[in-house]
Amino acid sequence: MSDLSALLASFFATDHCSLKICGVTRDADALGLIDCGVTALGVNFWPLSKRFIAPDDASSWLRSSAGRILRVGVFVNAATGYMAEIYQDGLIDVVQMHGDESPDDMRLLADAGIPCIKALGIHDAGDLVSLADYASARALLLDTAAPGVYGGTGATFDWSLAVEARRLQPQMPLLLAGGITPDNARAAIAMVRPAAIDIASGAESSPGVKDFDKVRALLSCMTA
């Protein structure tokens, strides 16, 4: 099994919880996450994000990170051709659609062999209806609903809805995001039992700058 295959298998496995640190903007932080043993990092390619970094600016350290940590590119309402181009150029291992992308958008990339995560904003039980529409996703990411903001709010949602999502889609790996910090990560993992928790602000000292005391505290929750 290749390093990438092992990383993908570990991250999407449902028998344990992995950690993804999102909003990485710096070479030093990427290296630090690798050294800590974090499974995945997220790079935000949405220009309106406060953690945005252009692919060209991240190219060097994304390439040097290949096979050492799972590299997830986060996109919001981007053209499928653009997302595929970034993947095929070798900058990322997984596409994360974090906007209003359709199931057809997801299928186009999945049919091309590109592993995809679809993020869904969750406000109430009605938001769970669309889960089944994204069966071609490698995983679903449940985040706090934030219309027009597309995540990164630092606010939690009702985790009982994530528990219900697991019941409705028992074979689909679920990732949990939204306001998770070292203070509540253990409770989130115990209640929801996600394949991974996805954290940006809960592992930062400022937007895009990672706090490794928080990262290590989060990692300690993975095995508790």
C-alpha positions in Angstrom: 0.0 0.0 0.0 1.4 3.4 -1.0 1.8 6.2 1.6 -1.2 8.0 0.0 -3.4 5.0 0.0 -2.6 4.4 3.7 -3.4 8.0 4.5 -6.7 7.9 2.6 -7.7 4.6 4.3 -6.8 5.9 7.7 -8.5 9.2 7.4 -11.8 7.8 6.0 -11.9 4.8 8.3 -14.9 4.7 10.6 -13.4 2.6 13.4 -11.4 5.5 14.9 -11.3 9.3 14.8 -8.7 11.2 12.8 -7.7 14.9 13.0 -7.8 17.4 10.1 -6.4 20.8 10.7 -7.9 23.3 8.2 -6.9 26.7 7.1 -3.2 26.1 6.8 -1.4 29.0 5.2 2.3 28.5 6.2 5.1 26.1 5.3 6.2 25.9 9.0 2.7 25.0 10.1 2.4 22.2 7.5 5.7 20.8 8.7 4.7 21.1 12.3 1.5 19.2 11.6 3.4 16.4 9.9 5.9 16.2 12.8 3.0 15.9 15.3 1.4 13.1 13.3 -1.8 14.9 12.2 -3.5 12.9 9.5 -4.7 15.7 7.3 -4.4 19.4 6.6 -6.8 21.6 4.7 -5.8 24.5 2.4 -8.6 27.0 1.7 -8.7 28.1 -1.9 -11.8 30.3 -1.5 -10.6 33.9 -2.1 -13.1 35.3 0.4 -11.8 33.2 3.3 -9.7 34.9 6.0 -7.5 31.7 5.6 -7.3 31.9 1.8 -4.0 31.0 0.1 -3.6 30.9 -3.7 -2.5 27.6 -5.1 0.7 29.1 -6.5 1.7 30.4 -3.1 1.1 27.1 -1.4 2.6 25.0 -4.2 6.1 24.4 -2.8 5.1 23.2 0.6 2.1 21.3 -0.6 4.4 19.3 -3.0 6.9 18.7 -0.3 4.2 17.4 2.0 3.0 14.8 -0.5 2.7 11.3 1.0 3.5 12.6 4.5 0.1 14.1 5.4 -3.3 14.0 3.5 -3.6 17.3 1.6 -7.2 18.5 1.3 -8.1 21.4 -1.0 -11.1 23.4 0.2 -13.2 25.1 -2.5 -16.4 27.1 -2.4 -18.6 27.0 -5.6 -15.5 26.6 -7.8 -15.8 25.2 -11.3 -15.3 21.4 -11.4 -12.6 21.8 -14.0 -10.6 24.1 -11.7 -10.8 21.7 -8.8 -9.8 18.8 -11.0 -6.8 20.9 -12.3 -5.5 21.5 -8.8 -5.8 17.8 -8.0 -4.3 16.6 -11.3 -1.4 19.1 -10.8 -0.5 17.1 -7.7 -1.1 19.8 -5.1 -3.9 18.0 -3.2 -5.1 14.5 -2.5 -8.7 15.3 -1.8 -11.2 17.9 -3.0 -13.5 19.3 -0.3 -16.6 21.1 -1.7 -17.7 23.6 1.0 -20.2 25.6 -0.9 -23.5 25.0 -2.7 -22.2 22.4 -5.1 -24.7 20.0 -6.6 -24.6 16.2 -6.5 -23.8 16.3 -10.2 -20.7 18.4 -9.5 -19.6 15.8 -7.0 -20.3 12.9 -9.4 -18.2 14.5 -12.1 -15.1 14.6 -9.9 -15.8 11.2 -8.3 -16.2 9.6 -11.7 -12.8 11.0 -12.6 -11.3 9.1 -9.6 -10.9 12.2 -7.5 -11.7 11.6 -3.8 -14.3 14.2 -2.6 -15.7 15.4 0.7 -19.0 17.3 0.6 -19.5 19.8 3.4 -23.1 20.5 4.5 -24.2 23.2 6.8 -26.5 21.8 9.5 -29.1 24.0 11.3 -32.0 21.6 11.9 -33.2 18.1 11.0 -34.4 19.3 7.7 -30.8 19.8 6.6 -30.3 16.0 6.9 -32.6 15.3 3.9 -29.8 16.0 1.4 -27.3 13.6 2.9 -28.4 10.8 0.6 -27.9 13.0 -2.5 -24.1 12.9 -2.1 -23.6 9.1 -2.2 -20.6 9.5 -4.5 -18.7 11.4 -1.9 -15.9 9.7 -0.1 -17.2 11.4 3.1 -19.6 14.0 4.3 -18.5 16.9 6.5 -21.1 18.3 8.9 -20.5 21.9 9.8 -22.4 24.8 11.4 -24.8 26.4 9.0 -23.5 29.8 8.0 -25.2 31.0 4.8 -22.8 33.1 2.7 -19.9 32.4 5.1 -19.4 28.7 4.3 -17.9 27.6 7.6 -15.1 29.0 9.7 -17.5 30.6 12.2 -16.1 28.9 15.3 -19.7 28.1 16.4 -21.0 24.6 17.2 -24.3 23.1 16.1 -26.6 20.6 17.8 -24.4 17.4 17.7 -27.5 15.2 18.2 -28.2 16.0 14.5 -24.8 14.5 13.6 -25.7 11.4 15.6 -28.9 11.2 13.5 -26.9 11.7 10.4 -24.8 8.6 11.3 -28.0 6.6 11.8 -29.3 7.7 8.4 -26.0 7.1 6.5 -24.3 4.3 8.5 -21.9 3.4 5.7 -20.8 7.0 4.9 -17.8 8.4 6.8 -18.8 11.6 8.6 -16.5 14.4 9.5 -17.5 16.8 12.2 -16.6 20.5 12.1 -17.8 23.8 13.7 -16.5 25.3 16.9 -14.5 22.2 18.0 -11.7 23.1 20.4 -9.4 21.2 22.8 -12.1 21.9 25.5 -14.9 20.1 23.7 -13.2 17.7 21.3 -13.4 14.7 23.6 -17.1 15.2 24.1 -17.7 15.6 20.4 -15.8 12.4 19.6 -17.6 10.4 22.3 -21.1 11.6 21.2 -20.8 11.6 17.5 -18.0 9.0 16.8 -17.0 10.7 13.6 -14.3 9.4 11.2 -12.5 12.7 11.8 -12.9 16.1 13.4 -12.1 19.1 11.3 -10.7 22.2 13.1 -9.5 25.6 12.0 -10.1 28.3 14.6 -9.9 25.8 17.5 -6.2 25.2 16.6 -5.0 28.7 16.0 -3.5 31.7 17.6 -4.9 33.9 14.8 -6.5 33.1 11.5 -4.2 30.9 9.4 -1.5 30.7 12.2 -1.6 27.4 14.0 -1.1 27.0 17.8 0.7 23.7 18.4 -0.2 23.6 22.1 -3.8 23.4 20.9 -2.9 20.9 18.2 -1.2 18.6 20.7 -4.1 18.9 23.1 -6.5 17.9 20.2 -4.3 14.9 19.4 -4.5 13.8 23.0 -8.3 13.6 22.5 -8.0 11.2 19.6 -6.8 8.3 21.8 -8.6 9.1 25.0 
